[in-house]
Amino acid sequence: MSINLRPLGDRLLIEPVEQEETFAGGQLVLPETAKEKPQQGKVLAAGAGMRDDDGKRVPMDVAVDDVVLFAKYAGTEIKLDGQKLLIMKESDILGVLEG
């Protein structure tokens, strides 16, 4: 997917990863309103980072293609090319999944 959005400062563009809902004995389909909000996603784009008090860029700890965990209600949901994405600050990221 080609992204035509460049986040500014310490903001990230995240594609939320939906968790599969599997139950013993079959699958239960939950309506969209009953599902838990995803707290994991893939970084699609990243800003250049914040500036410190001297005006120098502080590089971000998160990079494009990282899979991250974020706070439950973090970010602002947007729709880009029909896909639900999140824009959030780097400080909303709780950690990067490795491996």
C-alpha positions, -999 to 999 in steps of 0.1 A, spaced: 0 0 0 13 34 -10 10 60 18 5 96 7 7 110 42 38 122 61 33 126 98 49 156 114 72 159 144 70 128 167 38 115 152 33 80 137 9 65 112 -2 31 125 -21 3 109 -40 -14 137 -37 -52 138 -70 -69 146 -68 -97 171 -86 -129 160 -116 -139 180 -115 -177 183 -136 -197 208 -138 -234 217 -164 -252 195 -164 -227 167 -162 -190 158 -184 -163 173 -187 -132 152 -190 -100 173 -204 -68 160 -179 -40 154 -192 -21 185 -186 -50 208 -150 -57 198 -120 -46 219 -100 -18 203 -67 -32 189 -37 -23 209 -11 -35 185 -2 -22 150 24 -18 123 41 16 118 34 27 82 51 61 84 70 82 109 77 119 114 113 132 117 111 135 155 107 163 180 131 192 184 149 197 217 153 231 234 183 239 212 163 232 180 180 199 172 161 169 161 157 140 186 155 108 166 125 85 173 129 51 189 102 37 166 108 31 128 86 22 98 76 -15 98 80 -19 136 51 -37 153 42 -17 183 19 -19 214 0 13 223 -24 26 249 -60 14 245 -75 48 235 -43 63 219 -43 83 187 -68 97 163 -85 74 139 -85 84 103 -97 67 71 -72 68 42 -81 50 9 -109 33 27 -86 18 54 -88 27 91 -55 40 104 -43 58 136 -21 88 139 -5 90 174 25 105 192 55 84 199 48 89 236 16 68 232 37 38 221 42 14 251 67 -9 234 80 -25 202 74 -62 196 106 -80 186 112 -113 170 
